[in-house]
Amino acid sequence: MKAVMYGAGNIGRGFIGALFAQSGYQVSFVDVVEATVQALNRDGQYPVRIVWGDGYEEQMIQGVSAVDGRDPQAVAQAIDQADIMATAVGVNVMKYIAPVIAQGLKLRCAAGRGPLNIIICENLLDANKVMEGMLKEQLTPQEQQWFDQNVGLVEASIGRMVPVQTPQMQAGNPLRVCVERYGFLPVDKDAFRGEIPNIQRLVPYSPFDYYIRRKLYVHNMGHATCAYLGMLEGHEYIYESIQEAEVRLICQSAMTESALALSKCYGVEAGGIMDHVFDLLTRFENRALGDTCARVGGDTTRKLKATDRLIGPARLCLEHDVIPAFICLGTAAAVRAHLEGSGQAQTRQNAQRVLQEVSGLTEQEPLMGMILGLYEKVAAGATVGELRRAADRLQVETRGPIA
């Protein structure tokens, strides 16, 4: 059995590609980093180190090779021969790989091959629909008809945390990836074409929209909130930030708001989501991962978008009569980071412009006033404890449906 893993980065090597290999597939990684491609082809294996506290466990991932992503023909041929495929390249790179994937699909169509399921491992709502649009732009009407019958675009929820790898983590082998122990892969059960493949730790789930939103609105939102508050406190690492009592309480409260909204929206027991919240809070403490606030809080333009991890859950809360006071606090801290990163003055006017232009909020929306009120306290240098009390007051003073 052959698998193509488009993207040989942290998630590609440290999670999805490893699952493929451990499930019996010969894995061809596709990447544009020449040193990584050469090393994978030279060694035919690489280590994944599961880290916690002061300990670790190392697994050797074998039966792997690589294809240079700068050779579209070679990539297309690998896709033509694949039994399963996945992407983990980052949202902003999807548009660059879509034409190459389409060339591989054209070969499969011409050869009359059967189904190919592509597991999309990108932090993006409706990533399957986005990818479908990009691919179909490259296909003829006849190929599009074959595509609809034979290509499964399977959304995945990537819960494993894999930080930027430092030289210390690589310990002399640039292919080594250090990861946390958590390693389940929830996927959209309804999106597969043909039989669902037998892949270790694969969790097919329906309806999958709940899982995608839980990942983005609980995990990613809580992680980002921890990062932005950590920046306020001068912390470099996520584990340092979450160990601060006030930061932990704010993150827990924000994730609880999302949990309540998701419970109401999908009819899922809130207790199960809260178990996930407490598990995440513990996982954020993993010192061995060395995950930084700068990495987790990076790319503020994407994180502040209307459907992403901050504005998305805040709006969902309002739709279900949950007051997103602590999510708004995390958003306010993100706006501060965005302004700082773009060299803009920390003013209410600039913050409002960001929320309008980046987040799509209107001046009349209640969410705008909630975030700006907390932002003013953030910009004025309030302590995290003072910010937590301000969010508490906002939650108490805001009564009834306000959507």
The 8 nearest C-alpha neighbors of each residue, nearest first, counted from 0:
[[1, 24, 25, 82, 2, 23, 81, 83],
 [0, 2, 25, 81, 24, 82, 26, 83],
 [3, 1, 26, 83, 81, 84, 82, 24],
 [2, 4, 84, 27, 26, 28, 5, 81],
 [3, 5, 28, 85, 84, 6, 16, 86],
 [6, 4, 86, 29, 28, 85, 3, 87],
 [5, 7, 88, 87, 30, 11, 29, 8],
 [8, 6, 11, 12, 30, 28, 29, 5],
 [9, 7, 11, 6, 10, 12, 13, 88],
 [8, 10, 13, 12, 11, 161, 176, 7],
 [11, 9, 13, 14, 12, 8, 15, 87],
 [10, 12, 7, 8, 16, 15, 6, 9],
 [13, 11, 16, 7, 9, 10, 14, 8],
 [12, 14, 10, 9, 176, 11, 47, 17],
 [13, 15, 10, 17, 12, 16, 11, 18],
 [16, 14, 18, 11, 17, 19, 10, 12],
 [17, 15, 19, 12, 11, 18, 14, 4],
 [16, 18, 20, 14, 15, 19, 12, 21],
 [19, 17, 21, 15, 16, 20, 22, 199],
 [18, 20, 16, 22, 17, 24, 21, 15],
 [21, 19, 24, 17, 22, 23, 18, 26],
 [20, 22, 18, 23, 19, 17, 60, 199],
 [23, 21, 19, 20, 198, 199, 24, 18],
 [22, 24, 20, 21, 19, 25, 0, 198],
 [25, 23, 20, 0, 1, 19, 26, 2],
 [24, 26, 1, 62, 63, 2, 0, 20],
 [25, 27, 63, 2, 24, 3, 1, 20],
 [28, 26, 3, 64, 65, 63, 4, 2],
 [29, 27, 65, 4, 7, 5, 3, 66],
 [30, 28, 5, 66, 68, 6, 65, 67],
 [29, 31, 68, 6, 67, 32, 7, 28],
 [30, 32, 68, 67, 33, 69, 29, 36],
 [33, 31, 35, 34, 30, 36, 67, 68],
 [32, 34, 36, 35, 31, 37, 67, 30],
 [35, 33, 37, 36, 32, 38, 39, 31],
 [34, 36, 38, 33, 37, 32, 39, 174],
 [37, 35, 33, 65, 39, 34, 38, 40],
 [36, 38, 34, 40, 35, 39, 41, 33],
 [39, 37, 41, 35, 40, 36, 42, 34],
 [38, 40, 64, 36, 43, 42, 41, 37],
 [41, 39, 64, 37, 43, 38, 42, 65],
 [40, 42, 38, 39, 43, 37, 64, 44],
 [43, 41, 44, 39, 40, 38, 45, 64],
 [44, 42, 63, 39, 40, 64, 62, 41],
 [43, 45, 61, 42, 60, 63, 62, 39],
 [44, 46, 60, 174, 59, 175, 61, 47],
 [47, 45, 59, 175, 58, 60, 48, 57],
 [46, 48, 176, 58, 175, 57, 177, 13],
 [47, 49, 57, 177, 56, 176, 50, 178],
 [50, 48, 178, 56, 179, 55, 180, 177],
 [49, 51, 55, 179, 287, 54, 48, 178],
 [52, 50, 287, 54, 55, 285, 53, 179],
 [53, 51, 287, 54, 286, 285, 50, 55],
 [52, 54, 51, 287, 55, 50, 286, 285],
 [55, 53, 51, 52, 50, 56, 287, 49],
 [54, 56, 50, 49, 51, 48, 57, 53],
 [55, 57, 49, 48, 50, 58, 54, 47],
 [56, 58, 48, 47, 49, 46, 55, 59],
 [57, 59, 47, 46, 48, 60, 56, 49],
 [60, 58, 46, 45, 61, 47, 57, 44],
 [61, 59, 45, 44, 46, 17, 58, 20],
 [62, 60, 44, 63, 59, 43, 20, 45],
 [61, 63, 25, 43, 44, 26, 20, 64],
 [64, 62, 26, 43, 61, 44, 25, 27],
 [65, 63, 40, 27, 39, 43, 28, 26],
 [64, 66, 28, 27, 36, 29, 40, 39],
 [67, 65, 29, 28, 68, 74, 36, 27],
 [66, 68, 69, 30, 70, 31, 29, 36],
 [69, 67, 31, 30, 70, 29, 66, 71],
 [68, 70, 67, 31, 71, 30, 74, 66],
 [69, 71, 68, 73, 72, 67, 74, 66],
 [72, 70, 74, 73, 99, 69, 75, 68],
 [71, 73, 75, 74, 70, 76, 102, 99],
 [72, 74, 76, 75, 71, 70, 77, 66],
 [73, 75, 71, 77, 76, 72, 78, 66],
 [103, 76, 74, 72, 78, 77, 73, 102],
 [75, 77, 79, 73, 78, 74, 103, 72],
 [76, 78, 74, 80, 79, 75, 81, 73],
 [79, 77, 81, 103, 75, 80, 76, 74],
 [78, 80, 76, 107, 103, 77, 81, 106],
 [79, 81, 77, 78, 76, 82, 1, 107],
 [82, 80, 78, 1, 2, 83, 79, 77],
 [81, 83, 1, 2, 0, 115, 80, 84],
 [84, 82, 2, 81, 116, 115, 117, 3],
 [83, 85, 3, 117, 2, 4, 118, 116],
 [86, 84, 118, 117, 4, 119, 5, 3],
 [85, 87, 5, 119, 120, 88, 4, 6],
 [88, 86, 120, 6, 11, 89, 121, 5],
 [87, 89, 6, 92, 86, 93, 90, 5],
 [90, 88, 92, 91, 121, 87, 93, 122],
 [89, 91, 92, 93, 121, 122, 88, 123],
 [90, 92, 89, 93, 94, 88, 95, 121],
 [91, 93, 95, 94, 90, 89, 88, 96],
 [94, 92, 95, 96, 90, 91, 97, 89],
 [93, 95, 97, 92, 96, 133, 91, 98],
 [96, 94, 93, 92, 97, 98, 99, 91],
 [95, 97, 99, 93, 98, 94, 100, 92],
 [96, 98, 100, 94, 99, 134, 95, 133],
 [99, 97, 101, 100, 96, 102, 137, 134],
 [100, 98, 102, 101, 96, 97, 71, 75],
 [101, 99, 97, 103, 102, 98, 96, 104],
 [100, 102, 104, 98, 99, 103, 134, 97],
 [103, 101, 105, 99, 100, 104, 75, 98],
 [102, 104, 75, 78, 100, 79, 106, 101],
 [103, 105, 101, 107, 106, 102, 108, 100],
 [106, 104, 102, 108, 103, 107, 101, 109],
 [105, 107, 109, 103, 104, 108, 79, 110],
 [108, 106, 104, 110, 79, 112, 105, 109],
 [107, 109, 111, 105, 110, 106, 104, 112],
 [110, 108, 106, 111, 107, 105, 112, 104],
 [111, 109, 107, 108, 112, 106, 105, 79],
 [112, 110, 108, 109, 107, 113, 106, 145],
 [113, 111, 107, 110, 108, 114, 109, 79],
 [112, 114, 149, 111, 115, 107, 108, 193],
 [115, 113, 149, 150, 192, 193, 116, 112],
 [116, 114, 150, 83, 82, 149, 151, 117],
 [115, 117, 151, 83, 150, 152, 191, 84],
 [118, 116, 84, 85, 152, 153, 151, 119],
 [117, 119, 85, 153, 154, 84, 152, 120],
 [120, 118, 154, 86, 85, 153, 121, 155],
 [119, 121, 87, 155, 86, 118, 157, 154],
 [120, 122, 123, 119, 89, 90, 87, 126],
 [123, 121, 90, 120, 124, 215, 89, 157],
 [124, 122, 126, 121, 125, 90, 307, 215],
 [123, 125, 126, 122, 211, 306, 212, 307],
 [126, 124, 127, 128, 123, 129, 154, 208],
 [125, 127, 129, 123, 124, 128, 130, 154],
 [128, 126, 130, 125, 152, 129, 154, 131],
 [129, 127, 131, 125, 130, 126, 132, 152],
 [128, 130, 126, 132, 131, 127, 125, 133],
 [129, 131, 133, 127, 132, 128, 126, 134],
 [132, 130, 128, 134, 133, 129, 127, 135],
 [133, 131, 129, 135, 130, 134, 128, 136],
 [132, 134, 130, 131, 136, 135, 97, 129],
 [135, 133, 131, 136, 132, 137, 101, 97],
 [134, 136, 138, 137, 132, 133, 131, 143],
 [135, 137, 134, 133, 138, 132, 139, 131],
 [136, 138, 135, 134, 101, 98, 139, 133],
 [139, 137, 135, 142, 136, 143, 140, 134],
 [138, 140, 142, 141, 143, 137, 135, 136],
 [141, 139, 143, 142, 144, 138, 135, 145],
 [142, 140, 144, 139, 143, 145, 138, 146],
 [141, 143, 145, 139, 144, 140, 138, 146],
 [142, 144, 146, 140, 141, 145, 138, 139],
 [143, 145, 141, 147, 146, 142, 140, 148],
 [144, 146, 142, 148, 143, 147, 149, 141],
 [147, 145, 143, 150, 149, 144, 148, 142],
 [148, 146, 144, 145, 149, 150, 143, 151],
 [149, 147, 145, 146, 150, 144, 192, 114],
 [148, 150, 114, 146, 147, 145, 192, 113],
 [151, 149, 115, 146, 114, 116, 147, 148],
 [150, 152, 116, 191, 192, 190, 153, 117],
 [153, 151, 117, 127, 116, 190, 118, 150],
 [152, 154, 118, 190, 187, 119, 151, 117],
 [155, 153, 119, 187, 186, 127, 118, 152],
 [156, 154, 186, 120, 185, 119, 157, 153],
 [155, 157, 185, 211, 158, 214, 184, 186],
 [158, 156, 159, 155, 184, 120, 214, 185],
 [157, 159, 156, 160, 214, 183, 182, 184],
 [160, 158, 181, 182, 157, 161, 179, 178],
 [161, 159, 179, 158, 178, 162, 181, 157],
 [160, 162, 178, 9, 159, 10, 177, 179],
 [163, 161, 290, 164, 288, 160, 289, 178],
 [162, 164, 165, 161, 290, 9, 294, 289],
 [165, 163, 168, 162, 169, 176, 166, 177],
 [164, 166, 168, 167, 169, 163, 170, 289],
 [167, 165, 169, 168, 170, 164, 171, 173],
 [166, 168, 170, 165, 169, 171, 164, 172],
 [169, 167, 165, 170, 166, 164, 177, 176],
 [168, 170, 166, 175, 172, 173, 167, 171],
 [171, 169, 167, 168, 172, 166, 175, 173],
 [170, 172, 169, 173, 166, 167, 175, 168],
 [171, 173, 169, 174, 175, 170, 46, 45],
 [174, 172, 169, 175, 171, 166, 170, 35],
 [175, 173, 172, 45, 176, 46, 169, 35],
 [174, 176, 46, 169, 173, 172, 47, 45],
 [177, 175, 47, 13, 48, 178, 174, 9],
 [178, 176, 48, 49, 47, 168, 50, 175],
 [179, 177, 161, 49, 50, 48, 176, 160],
 [178, 180, 49, 50, 181, 160, 159, 161],
 [179, 181, 49, 182, 178, 50, 159, 51],
 [182, 180, 159, 179, 183, 158, 160, 178],
 [181, 183, 159, 180, 184, 200, 14, 158],
 [182, 184, 200, 201, 181, 185, 202, 158],
 [183, 185, 201, 202, 200, 186, 156, 157],
 [186, 184, 202, 156, 203, 155, 201, 183],
 [187, 185, 155, 203, 154, 202, 188, 204],
 [186, 188, 207, 204, 154, 189, 153, 190],
 [189, 187, 203, 204, 205, 190, 186, 191],
 [188, 190, 187, 191, 205, 206, 204, 207],
 [191, 189, 153, 151, 188, 187, 152, 192],
 [192, 190, 151, 189, 116, 193, 195, 188],
 [193, 191, 151, 114, 149, 150, 116, 194],
 [194, 192, 191, 114, 195, 149, 115, 116],
 [193, 195, 196, 192, 191, 197, 114, 116],
 [194, 196, 191, 193, 197, 192, 188, 203],
 [197, 195, 198, 194, 83, 201, 193, 116],
 [196, 198, 195, 199, 22, 201, 194, 200],
 [199, 197, 22, 201, 196, 200, 19, 18],
 [198, 200, 201, 22, 18, 197, 21, 19],
 [201, 199, 183, 184, 202, 198, 182, 18],
 [200, 202, 184, 199, 198, 185, 183, 203],
 [201, 203, 185, 184, 186, 204, 200, 183],
 [204, 202, 188, 186, 185, 187, 201, 205],
 [205, 203, 188, 187, 207, 186, 206, 202],
 [206, 204, 207, 188, 187, 189, 203, 208],
 [205, 207, 208, 204, 209, 187, 189, 188],
 [206, 208, 205, 187, 210, 209, 204, 211],
 [207, 209, 211, 210, 206, 212, 205, 187],
 [208, 210, 212, 207, 211, 213, 206, 265],
 [211, 209, 213, 207, 212, 208, 214, 156],
 [212, 210, 208, 214, 213, 209, 156, 215],
 [211, 213, 215, 209, 214, 216, 210, 208],
 [214, 212, 210, 216, 217, 211, 215, 209],
 [213, 215, 218, 211, 212, 217, 216, 210],
 [214, 216, 219, 212, 308, 213, 217, 218],
 [215, 217, 308, 220, 213, 312, 212, 214],
 [218, 216, 254, 213, 220, 214, 221, 215],
 [217, 219, 214, 221, 220, 215, 222, 216],
 [220, 218, 215, 222, 221, 217, 223, 308],
 [219, 221, 308, 223, 216, 217, 222, 218],
 [222, 220, 224, 218, 223, 250, 219, 217],
 [221, 223, 219, 225, 220, 224, 218, 226],
 [224, 222, 226, 220, 225, 221, 296, 295],
 [225, 223, 329, 221, 227, 226, 222, 220],
 [226, 224, 222, 228, 223, 227, 229, 221],
 [225, 227, 292, 223, 229, 224, 296, 228],
 [228, 226, 230, 224, 229, 332, 225, 333],
 [229, 227, 231, 230, 225, 226, 224, 232],
 [228, 230, 240, 226, 234, 232, 227, 231],
 [229, 231, 233, 227, 228, 232, 234, 226],
 [232, 230, 228, 229, 233, 227, 234, 332],
 [231, 233, 229, 230, 234, 228, 383, 240],
 [234, 232, 230, 231, 229, 235, 228, 240],
 [235, 233, 229, 232, 230, 236, 240, 239],
 [234, 236, 291, 292, 233, 237, 230, 229],
 [237, 235, 291, 239, 292, 238, 290, 234],
 [236, 238, 240, 239, 292, 291, 290, 226],
 [237, 239, 284, 241, 240, 236, 286, 283],
 [240, 238, 236, 237, 242, 241, 234, 243],
 [239, 241, 229, 237, 238, 242, 243, 234],
 [242, 240, 247, 238, 243, 239, 246, 237],
 [243, 241, 239, 240, 244, 238, 247, 284],
 [242, 244, 241, 246, 240, 245, 247, 239],
 [243, 245, 247, 246, 242, 248, 241, 249],
 [246, 244, 248, 247, 243, 384, 249, 383],
 [247, 245, 249, 243, 248, 244, 241, 250],
 [246, 248, 241, 250, 244, 245, 249, 251],
 [247, 249, 251, 245, 246, 250, 252, 244],
 [250, 248, 252, 246, 251, 247, 253, 245],
 [251, 249, 253, 247, 252, 248, 221, 254],
 [250, 252, 248, 254, 249, 253, 247, 255],
 [251, 253, 255, 249, 250, 254, 248, 325],
 [254, 252, 325, 326, 250, 256, 255, 251],
 [255, 253, 257, 251, 217, 256, 252, 221],
 [254, 256, 258, 252, 257, 253, 251, 259],
 [257, 255, 253, 259, 254, 258, 323, 252],
 [258, 256, 260, 254, 255, 259, 312, 217],
 [257, 259, 255, 261, 256, 260, 272, 262],
 [260, 258, 262, 256, 257, 261, 255, 269],
 [259, 261, 316, 257, 263, 262, 258, 319],
 [262, 260, 264, 258, 263, 259, 265, 257],
 [261, 263, 267, 259, 269, 266, 260, 264],
 [264, 262, 260, 266, 261, 265, 259, 319],
 [263, 265, 261, 262, 266, 260, 319, 267],
 [266, 264, 267, 262, 263, 261, 209, 260],
 [265, 267, 262, 263, 264, 268, 261, 269],
 [268, 266, 262, 265, 269, 263, 261, 271],
 [267, 269, 270, 271, 262, 266, 272, 263],
 [268, 270, 272, 262, 271, 267, 273, 259],
 [271, 269, 273, 268, 272, 274, 267, 275],
 [270, 272, 274, 273, 269, 268, 275, 267],
 [271, 273, 275, 269, 274, 270, 258, 276],
 [272, 274, 276, 270, 275, 271, 269, 277],
 [275, 273, 271, 277, 272, 276, 278, 270],
 [274, 276, 272, 278, 273, 277, 279, 271],
 [277, 275, 273, 279, 274, 278, 280, 272],
 [278, 276, 280, 274, 279, 275, 273, 281],
 [277, 279, 275, 281, 276, 280, 274, 282],
 [280, 278, 282, 276, 281, 277, 283, 275],
 [281, 279, 277, 283, 282, 278, 276, 284],
 [280, 282, 278, 279, 284, 283, 277, 285],
 [281, 283, 279, 284, 280, 285, 278, 179],
 [282, 284, 280, 281, 285, 238, 279, 237],
 [285, 283, 238, 282, 281, 286, 241, 280],
 [286, 284, 287, 282, 283, 288, 51, 238],
 [287, 285, 288, 289, 238, 284, 52, 51],
 [286, 288, 289, 51, 52, 285, 50, 53],
 [289, 287, 290, 286, 285, 162, 50, 178],
 [288, 290, 287, 286, 291, 236, 162, 237],
 [291, 289, 162, 288, 236, 237, 292, 163],
 [290, 292, 236, 293, 294, 237, 235, 289],
 [291, 293, 226, 295, 236, 237, 294, 296],
 [292, 294, 296, 291, 295, 297, 226, 235],
 [295, 293, 297, 291, 296, 292, 290, 163],
 [296, 294, 292, 297, 293, 223, 226, 291],
 [295, 297, 293, 294, 226, 223, 292, 227],
 [296, 298, 294, 299, 295, 293, 292, 302],
 [299, 297, 300, 301, 302, 296, 337, 294],
 [298, 300, 302, 301, 297, 337, 303, 296],
 [301, 299, 298, 303, 302, 357, 304, 337],
 [302, 300, 299, 304, 303, 298, 307, 357],
 [301, 303, 299, 307, 304, 300, 308, 298],
 [304, 302, 301, 300, 358, 299, 309, 357],
 [305, 303, 358, 307, 301, 357, 302, 306],
 [304, 306, 358, 310, 307, 359, 311, 303],
 [307, 305, 311, 304, 310, 308, 124, 309],
 [306, 308, 311, 304, 302, 305, 309, 310],
 [307, 309, 220, 216, 215, 311, 219, 302],
 [310, 308, 311, 220, 307, 312, 330, 303],
 [309, 311, 313, 305, 312, 314, 307, 308],
 [312, 310, 306, 307, 314, 309, 313, 308],
 [313, 311, 315, 216, 314, 310, 309, 257],
 [314, 312, 310, 316, 323, 315, 311, 326],
 [313, 315, 317, 316, 312, 311, 310, 318],
 [314, 316, 312, 318, 313, 317, 311, 260],
 [317, 315, 321, 260, 313, 319, 314, 318],
 [316, 318, 402, 320, 314, 319, 315, 321],
 [317, 319, 315, 316, 320, 402, 314, 321],
 [318, 320, 316, 317, 321, 260, 315, 263],
 [321, 319, 317, 400, 318, 316, 322, 399],
 [320, 322, 316, 317, 319, 323, 260, 256],
 [321, 323, 324, 394, 316, 317, 320, 397],
 [324, 322, 326, 313, 325, 256, 316, 327],
 [323, 325, 327, 390, 394, 326, 322, 393],
 [326, 324, 253, 328, 327, 323, 390, 252],
 [325, 327, 253, 329, 323, 328, 324, 330],
 [328, 326, 330, 370, 324, 325, 329, 331],
 [327, 329, 325, 331, 330, 326, 373, 332],
 [328, 330, 224, 326, 332, 327, 331, 333],
 [331, 329, 327, 333, 328, 332, 309, 326],
 [332, 330, 374, 328, 334, 333, 329, 370],
 [331, 333, 335, 329, 330, 334, 227, 328],
 [334, 332, 330, 336, 335, 331, 227, 337],
 [335, 333, 337, 331, 336, 332, 338, 330],
 [334, 336, 332, 338, 333, 337, 339, 331],
 [337, 335, 333, 339, 334, 338, 340, 332],
 [338, 336, 334, 340, 335, 339, 299, 333],
 [339, 337, 343, 341, 335, 340, 336, 342],
 [340, 338, 336, 342, 337, 341, 343, 335],
 [339, 341, 337, 338, 342, 336, 343, 335],
 [342, 340, 338, 339, 343, 337, 336, 344],
 [341, 343, 339, 340, 338, 344, 337, 345],
 [344, 342, 338, 341, 339, 345, 349, 340],
 [343, 345, 346, 338, 342, 349, 339, 350],
 [344, 346, 378, 343, 338, 335, 349, 347],
 [347, 345, 349, 348, 344, 350, 378, 375],
 [346, 348, 350, 349, 351, 375, 371, 345],
 [347, 349, 351, 346, 350, 352, 345, 353],
 [350, 348, 352, 346, 351, 347, 353, 345],
 [351, 349, 347, 353, 352, 348, 346, 354],
 [352, 350, 354, 348, 349, 353, 347, 355],
 [351, 353, 355, 349, 350, 354, 356, 348],
 [354, 352, 350, 356, 357, 355, 351, 349],
 [353, 355, 358, 351, 352, 357, 360, 356],
 [354, 356, 360, 359, 352, 353, 358, 357],
 [357, 355, 353, 359, 354, 352, 358, 360],
 [356, 358, 353, 354, 304, 359, 355, 303],
 [359, 357, 304, 305, 354, 303, 360, 355],
 [358, 360, 355, 356, 357, 305, 354, 361],
 [361, 359, 355, 358, 354, 367, 362, 364],
 [362, 360, 363, 364, 355, 359, 367, 354],
 [361, 363, 364, 367, 360, 355, 368, 351],
 [364, 362, 361, 365, 367, 368, 360, 366],
 [363, 365, 366, 367, 361, 362, 360, 368],
 [366, 364, 367, 368, 369, 363, 401, 402],
 [367, 365, 369, 364, 368, 370, 360, 313],
 [368, 366, 365, 370, 364, 369, 371, 362],
 [367, 369, 371, 365, 366, 370, 372, 364],
 [370, 368, 366, 372, 367, 371, 365, 373],
 [371, 369, 327, 373, 367, 372, 368, 331],
 [370, 372, 374, 368, 373, 369, 367, 375],
 [373, 371, 369, 370, 374, 375, 368, 376],
 [372, 374, 376, 370, 371, 375, 328, 331],
 [375, 373, 331, 371, 377, 376, 372, 370],
 [374, 376, 378, 373, 377, 372, 379, 371],
 [375, 377, 379, 373, 374, 378, 381, 380],
 [378, 376, 374, 379, 375, 380, 381, 373],
 [379, 377, 375, 380, 376, 374, 345, 335],
 [378, 380, 376, 377, 381, 375, 374, 345],
 [381, 379, 378, 377, 382, 376, 231, 375],
 [382, 380, 376, 377, 379, 385, 386, 383],
 [383, 381, 385, 384, 386, 380, 377, 232],
 [382, 384, 386, 385, 387, 245, 381, 246],
 [385, 383, 387, 382, 386, 245, 388, 381],
 [384, 386, 382, 388, 383, 387, 381, 389],
 [387, 385, 383, 389, 384, 388, 382, 390],
 [386, 388, 384, 390, 389, 385, 383, 391],
 [387, 389, 391, 385, 390, 386, 392, 384],
 [390, 388, 386, 392, 391, 387, 385, 393],
 [391, 389, 393, 387, 324, 392, 388, 325],
 [390, 392, 388, 394, 389, 393, 387, 395],
 [393, 391, 395, 389, 390, 394, 396, 388],
 [394, 392, 390, 396, 391, 395, 397, 324],
 [393, 395, 391, 392, 324, 397, 396, 322],
 [396, 394, 392, 393, 397, 391, 398, 390],
 [395, 397, 393, 394, 392, 398, 391, 399],
 [398, 396, 394, 395, 393, 399, 322, 401],
 [397, 399, 396, 400, 395, 401, 394, 322],
 [398, 400, 401, 397, 320, 322, 321, 402],
 [401, 399, 320, 402, 398, 317, 319, 321],
 [400, 402, 399, 317, 365, 320, 398, 397],
 [401, 317, 318, 400, 365, 320, 364, 314]]
